[in-house]
Amino acid sequence: MRRVFKATVRSFFVGMLVLAGSCRSLQDVSVPPGLSEQLPWSRPSLVTPPAFRWVNQIDSAWSMRYQGEIYRGRPTEVFAYYADPATLVGDTNNRHRYPGIILVHGGGGTAFRVWVLEWARRGYAALAMDLRGSEPLPLAAQNHAWGTKSRRLPQGGPEENPSTQFYRIDQPFSEQWPYHAVANVIRAHSLLRSFRQVDPARTGLTGISWGGYLTCLVAGIDRRFKAAVPVYGSGFLSTGSYWTTHGIFDTLGRENTRRWTQLWDPAQYIGHARMPLFFINGTNDFAYYAEAWDQSARLARDGRQLMLLRMKHS
């Protein structure tokens, strides 16, 4: 099943990015109607490549830190891995241009080195960032290649936990994790597109679990992507999801649930996406229930669905 899943995602991206190569990029970042006056992201700062610095350009997967949103009155940094077919072989004089891919980790995850290497082997320039205000520990300190052990960055943004994801909905946007996470994915895209070895007219986006959730939000804002694949993630979280069953929205209360749903539920964003979306989930997913997932996917203007039998949430 894992082999079929990977082949299906790969064929979707190849088809969409080849088609996109002949189309004019919209070069546009646009918040869905009704939210544009509520969400105070600075459009120029999102579409402008953020300041960044390389931490390591020796490994086959390079590491960097780039500028994020302001958090509690101070600038933040975001850690990310980058790899392309040239970094795999140590070619510093590469003149090729590759399609780009942004990779968004799930809850409790981090930037995955193994993930950018896998996509680089398939011919992509890949960037995976940490959205928890942290950086991954060295590979030798991890339990396995997809290890999630990390440490806080001195200038990291908000941690990712129920408090920052849900319970700060009545606080300033700069205190809320979705606000930072969405912006930092879009900033990563702007940075990736600025690299000379990346074809800015052929970039895609995929994420798993909370990363799939973020993929839905970002797809409805950043129209420069030519394809997006949310894995597990969906909308309608307050009506049918892990967080409904486990009482998150009950403890939020009616008014805060209404506000959170209006601002941060993917159902408010999916219909605003202009690129093809490929929604993937399992029949048994514990977090994003099949009914809400299907309802979410049907909001897409150009959507496809793949429901796999007993797909592991991993």
C-alpha positions as CSV (number, residue, x, y, z in Angstrom):
1,M,0.0,0.0,0.0
2,R,2.9,2.4,0.8
3,R,4.3,1.8,-2.7
4,V,0.9,2.4,-4.3
5,F,0.4,5.6,-2.2
6,K,3.8,7.1,-3.1
7,A,3.4,6.3,-6.8
8,T,-0.1,7.9,-6.8
9,V,1.1,11.1,-5.2
10,R,4.1,11.2,-7.5
11,S,2.1,10.7,-10.6
12,F,-0.4,13.5,-9.5
13,F,2.4,15.9,-9.0
14,V,4.2,15.1,-12.2
15,G,1.0,15.6,-14.2
16,M,0.0,18.8,-12.5
17,L,3.5,20.4,-12.6
18,V,4.1,19.5,-16.2
19,L,0.8,21.1,-17.1
20,A,1.7,24.1,-15.0
21,G,4.9,24.7,-16.8
22,S,3.0,26.0,-19.8
23,C,0.7,28.3,-17.7
24,R,1.3,31.8,-16.5
25,S,1.9,31.9,-12.7
26,L,-0.7,33.9,-10.8
27,Q,2.0,35.3,-8.6
28,D,-0.7,35.9,-6.0
29,V,-1.3,35.5,-2.3
30,S,-4.9,36.2,-1.4
31,V,-6.9,35.6,1.9
32,P,-10.4,34.2,1.3
33,P,-13.2,36.8,1.2
34,G,-14.5,37.7,4.6
35,L,-11.2,37.0,6.3
36,S,-8.9,39.5,4.5
37,E,-9.9,42.3,6.9
38,Q,-9.5,40.1,10.0
39,L,-6.1,38.4,9.4
40,P,-3.3,40.9,9.6
41,W,-0.7,39.1,7.5
42,S,1.4,41.5,5.5
43,R,1.1,40.4,1.9
44,P,4.4,42.0,0.8
45,S,6.3,40.2,3.6
46,L,4.7,36.8,2.6
47,V,5.5,37.1,-1.1
48,T,9.0,38.5,-0.6
49,P,11.7,35.9,0.0
50,P,12.6,36.1,3.7
51,A,16.1,36.7,5.0
52,F,17.9,33.5,5.6
53,R,21.2,32.0,6.5
54,W,22.7,28.6,5.8
55,V,23.6,26.5,8.8
56,N,25.1,23.6,6.9
57,Q,25.8,23.2,3.2
58,I,28.1,20.1,3.5
59,D,25.5,17.4,4.0
60,S,23.4,16.1,1.1
61,A,20.5,17.8,2.8
62,W,21.4,21.4,3.6
63,S,20.0,23.2,6.6
64,M,19.0,26.8,7.1
65,R,17.2,29.3,9.3
66,Y,14.9,31.8,7.7
67,Q,12.9,34.8,9.1
68,G,9.5,34.2,10.5
69,E,6.7,36.3,12.0
70,I,7.1,38.6,15.0
71,Y,6.3,36.7,18.3
72,R,5.9,38.5,21.5
73,G,7.6,41.6,20.1
74,R,10.7,39.9,18.7
75,P,11.6,38.5,15.3
76,T,11.6,34.7,15.0
77,E,13.7,32.2,13.0
78,V,12.4,29.0,11.3
79,F,14.7,26.0,10.8
80,A,14.4,24.1,7.5
81,Y,16.1,21.4,5.4
82,Y,16.7,21.8,1.7
83,A,17.8,19.2,-0.9
84,D,17.8,18.8,-4.7
85,P,19.4,16.3,-7.1
86,A,22.6,18.4,-7.1
87,T,23.0,18.5,-3.3
88,L,22.8,14.7,-3.3
89,V,26.0,14.4,-5.2
90,G,27.7,17.5,-3.9
91,D,27.5,19.5,-7.1
92,T,28.0,23.1,-6.2
93,N,28.1,24.3,-9.8
94,N,24.7,23.0,-10.7
95,R,22.9,24.9,-13.5
96,H,19.8,22.8,-13.7
97,R,16.3,24.0,-12.7
98,Y,14.0,21.7,-10.8
99,P,10.3,21.7,-9.9
100,G,9.9,22.6,-6.2
101,I,8.1,21.0,-3.4
102,I,7.2,22.3,0.1
103,L,6.9,19.6,2.8
104,V,4.8,20.3,5.9
105,H,5.2,18.0,9.0
106,G,2.4,16.8,11.3
107,G,1.8,17.3,15.0
108,G,4.8,16.6,17.2
109,G,7.0,16.4,14.1
110,T,9.8,18.6,12.8
111,A,11.7,19.3,9.6
112,F,12.5,15.8,8.3
113,R,15.8,15.4,6.6
114,V,14.8,12.0,5.1
115,W,11.7,13.6,3.5
116,V,13.7,16.2,1.5
117,L,16.2,13.6,0.4
118,E,13.4,11.3,-0.8
119,W,11.9,14.1,-3.0
120,A,15.3,15.2,-4.2
121,R,15.9,11.6,-5.5
122,R,12.7,12.0,-7.5
123,G,14.0,15.1,-9.2
124,Y,12.6,17.9,-7.0
125,A,14.1,20.8,-5.1
126,A,12.5,20.1,-1.7
127,L,12.2,22.2,1.5
128,A,10.8,21.0,4.8
129,M,10.6,23.4,7.7
130,D,10.0,23.0,11.5
131,L,6.8,24.8,12.6
132,R,7.2,24.3,16.3
133,G,9.8,26.9,17.0
134,S,12.5,24.2,17.2
135,E,15.1,22.4,15.1
136,P,15.7,18.6,14.8
137,L,18.4,17.0,16.8
138,P,21.2,15.4,14.8
139,L,20.4,12.2,13.1
140,A,22.7,10.3,15.5
141,A,20.5,11.4,18.4
142,Q,17.2,10.2,16.7
143,N,15.7,6.8,17.2
144,H,15.1,6.4,13.5
145,A,15.4,8.3,10.2
146,W,12.0,9.9,10.7
147,G,12.9,10.9,14.3
148,T,11.0,13.8,15.9
149,K,13.4,14.7,18.6
150,S,14.0,18.4,18.6
151,R,15.2,21.3,20.7
152,R,13.9,24.9,21.0
153,L,15.5,27.6,18.9
154,P,16.6,30.7,20.8
155,Q,14.5,32.8,18.5
156,G,11.8,30.2,17.8
157,G,8.1,31.0,17.4
158,P,5.2,29.5,19.4
159,E,5.3,25.9,20.3
160,E,2.7,23.6,18.8
161,N,0.2,22.3,21.4
162,P,-3.5,22.6,22.1
163,S,-3.0,25.9,24.0
164,T,-1.4,27.6,21.0
165,Q,-3.6,25.8,18.4
166,F,-7.0,26.4,20.0
167,Y,-7.1,28.1,23.4
168,R,-5.5,31.4,22.4
169,I,-8.3,32.2,20.0
170,D,-9.3,35.2,22.1
171,Q,-5.7,36.5,22.2
172,P,-3.7,38.5,19.6
173,F,-3.0,36.7,16.3
174,S,0.8,36.7,17.1
175,E,0.0,34.3,20.0
176,Q,-1.8,31.8,17.8
177,W,0.1,28.9,16.3
178,P,-2.0,28.7,13.0
179,Y,-1.2,32.3,12.3
180,H,2.6,31.6,12.5
181,A,2.4,28.2,10.8
182,V,0.5,29.4,7.7
183,A,2.8,32.4,7.3
184,N,6.0,30.3,7.7
185,V,4.9,27.8,5.1
186,I,4.2,30.7,2.6
187,R,7.5,32.3,3.5
188,A,9.2,29.0,2.8
189,H,7.6,28.9,-0.6
190,S,8.7,32.4,-1.4
191,L,12.2,31.5,-0.4
192,L,12.2,28.3,-2.4
193,R,11.0,30.1,-5.5
194,S,13.9,32.5,-5.2
195,F,16.6,29.9,-5.5
196,R,18.2,29.9,-9.0
197,Q,18.0,26.1,-9.2
198,V,14.1,26.1,-8.7
199,D,11.6,26.7,-11.5
200,P,9.1,29.1,-9.8
201,A,6.4,28.2,-12.2
202,R,6.4,24.6,-11.1
203,T,6.0,24.3,-7.3
204,G,3.8,22.0,-5.2
205,L,2.8,21.6,-1.6
206,T,2.1,18.5,0.5
207,G,1.6,17.9,4.3
208,I,0.7,15.2,6.7
209,S,-1.8,15.3,9.5
210,W,-1.5,18.8,11.0
211,G,0.6,19.4,7.9
212,G,-2.3,18.3,5.8
213,Y,-4.5,20.7,7.7
214,L,-2.1,23.5,7.0
215,T,-1.9,22.4,3.3
216,C,-5.6,23.1,3.1
217,L,-5.2,26.6,4.6
218,V,-2.2,27.5,2.5
219,A,-3.7,26.2,-0.7
220,G,-6.6,28.7,-0.2
221,I,-4.2,31.6,0.2
222,D,-1.0,31.0,-1.8
223,R,-2.1,30.7,-5.5
224,R,1.5,30.4,-6.7
225,F,1.4,26.7,-6.0
226,K,0.4,24.6,-9.0
227,A,-0.7,21.5,-7.0
228,A,-1.4,20.6,-3.4
229,V,-1.8,17.2,-1.6
230,P,-3.3,17.3,1.9
231,V,-2.7,13.9,3.5
232,Y,-5.2,13.2,6.4
233,G,-5.9,16.9,6.9
234,S,-9.4,18.3,6.4
235,G,-11.9,20.8,7.7
236,F,-15.1,20.7,9.7
237,L,-13.0,19.9,12.8
238,S,-15.7,21.2,15.2
239,T,-18.3,18.8,13.8
240,G,-16.4,15.5,13.4
241,S,-12.8,15.0,14.3
242,Y,-10.5,13.8,17.1
243,W,-10.7,17.2,18.7
244,T,-14.5,17.0,18.8
245,T,-14.5,13.6,20.4
246,H,-11.9,14.6,22.9
247,G,-13.7,17.7,24.1
248,I,-11.5,20.5,22.7
249,F,-14.4,22.4,21.3
250,D,-16.6,21.7,24.3
251,T,-14.1,23.4,26.5
252,L,-13.6,26.3,24.0
253,G,-17.2,27.2,24.3
254,R,-19.7,28.2,21.7
255,E,-18.4,31.7,20.9
256,N,-14.7,30.7,20.8
257,T,-15.5,27.6,18.7
258,R,-17.4,29.8,16.2
259,R,-14.5,32.2,16.0
260,W,-11.9,29.5,15.7
261,T,-14.0,27.8,12.9
262,Q,-14.3,31.1,11.1
263,L,-10.6,31.9,11.2
264,W,-8.8,28.5,11.2
265,D,-11.0,25.7,9.9
266,P,-9.8,24.5,6.5
267,A,-13.4,24.6,5.3
268,Q,-13.1,28.4,5.1
269,Y,-10.1,28.1,2.7
270,I,-10.4,25.1,0.5
271,G,-13.0,26.6,-1.9
272,H,-10.7,29.6,-2.4
273,A,-7.9,27.4,-3.8
274,R,-7.2,27.7,-7.5
275,M,-4.8,24.8,-8.0
276,P,-5.8,21.1,-8.2
277,L,-6.0,19.4,-4.8
278,F,-5.5,15.7,-4.2
279,F,-7.0,14.7,-0.8
280,I,-5.7,11.4,0.7
281,N,-6.9,9.7,3.9
282,G,-7.6,6.3,5.4
283,T,-10.9,4.6,6.2
284,N,-9.8,4.3,9.8
285,D,-8.1,7.6,10.5
286,F,-8.4,8.5,14.2
287,A,-7.9,12.3,13.7
288,Y,-9.7,13.4,10.5
289,Y,-13.0,11.5,10.2
290,A,-14.0,10.2,6.8
291,E,-17.3,12.1,6.6
292,A,-15.7,15.5,7.4
293,W,-12.8,14.7,5.1
294,D,-15.1,13.9,2.2
295,Q,-17.2,17.0,2.9
296,S,-14.0,19.1,2.8
297,A,-12.7,17.6,-0.4
298,R,-16.0,18.4,-2.1
299,L,-15.4,22.1,-1.5
300,A,-12.4,22.2,-3.8
301,R,-13.0,23.7,-7.3
302,D,-10.6,21.1,-8.8
303,G,-10.3,18.2,-6.3
304,R,-9.6,14.6,-6.3
305,Q,-9.9,12.0,-3.5
306,L,-8.1,8.8,-2.5
307,M,-9.4,6.9,0.4
308,L,-7.2,3.9,1.4
309,L,-8.3,0.9,3.4
310,R,-6.8,0.9,6.9
311,M,-4.1,3.5,6.0
312,K,-1.7,4.0,8.9
313,H,-1.6,7.5,10.4
314,S,2.1,8.0,10.3
